[in-house]
Amino acid sequence: MKKSKTISLVLLSSSLFLGCGEKVRNQYGSWDDCVKDYRDPKKCESEQVQTHTGMHTYYHGPWYRTSRSSDPVSNPSVTSHRAVGIARGGFGSSGSHAGS
C-alpha cells in the first residue's frame, strides 16, 4: 500500500506547532516593577501605545512560553504579582495586550 507524504507532513507539522506553545511576556505599569522582577534592566523594554485616553507607556519583560508561566524564573510575577497584564505574541498575533 502506498503511503501519503502529505498526511505525514501534516501530522508532523501539527505536532510541532502544538508543542511550541504561545509566546507571552509580562506587562508592567512602571520600569521599576519590571526591573525588580527580572533584576536586570537589559531584560526590560518600554513601548508607547495609543489608547482611547492618549499615549500610554508599558514596560515588558522578556518573552516566554505559556507552558513556563508557573516557573518563577521565566515568569517572576507568578510570585511577586507586579505585572499588570500579559502581552501575547507568536503565530498570527500582532502582539495585542490583554489584562491578566
SVG drawing of the C-alpha trace seen along z (x, -y; Angstrom):
<svg xmlns="http://www.w3.org/2000/svg" viewBox="-11 -62 32 64">
<polyline fill="none" stroke="black" stroke-width="0.4" points="0.0,0.0 1.3,-3.5 1.7,-6.0 0.8,-9.6 3.7,-12.0 1.1,-14.8 -0.6,-13.2 2.8,-12.5 3.8,-16.1 0.5,-17.5 0.8,-15.3 4.4,-16.2 3.7,-20.0 0.7,-19.8 2.6,-18.1 5.5,-20.6 3.0,-23.5 1.2,-22.2 4.4,-21.6 5.6,-25.2 3.1,-27.0 2.1,-30.6 4.7,-33.3 3.8,-35.9 5.6,-38.4 4.7,-40.3 3.4,-43.9 4.2,-46.3 2.9,-49.8 6.4,-51.0 10.0,-50.5 11.0,-49.9 8.5,-47.0 9.9,-45.3 13.5,-45.7 12.6,-44.4 11.1,-41.2 13.9,-40.5 16.8,-42.0 18.4,-43.2 17.4,-46.4 18.5,-44.8 15.6,-42.3 13.0,-45.1 11.9,-47.3 9.3,-50.1 6.6,-50.5 4.3,-53.5 0.8,-52.6 -2.0,-54.9 -5.2,-54.3 -8.6,-56.0 -7.3,-58.2 -4.0,-59.1 -0.4,-57.8 0.5,-55.3 3.8,-53.6 4.0,-50.0 7.1,-48.1 7.7,-44.4 9.9,-41.6 11.4,-39.0 9.3,-36.6 8.5,-33.1 6.2,-30.2 2.9,-29.9 4.0,-26.4 6.5,-28.1 4.1,-30.5 4.2,-28.9 8.0,-28.9 9.3,-31.9 12.5,-32.1 10.6,-32.6 7.7,-34.5 8.8,-36.2 5.4,-37.8 3.9,-34.5 5.3,-35.2 5.7,-39.0 2.4,-39.8 3.9,-43.1 2.7,-42.5 -0.4,-44.3 -1.1,-42.3 0.3,-39.9 1.4,-40.8 0.8,-38.0 2.8,-37.1 3.5,-34.2 1.8,-32.9 -0.9,-35.2 -0.6,-37.7 0.1,-41.3 1.3,-41.4 -2.0,-42.6 -2.3,-43.5 -4.6,-41.7 -5.2,-42.1 -4.3,-39.3"/>
</svg>
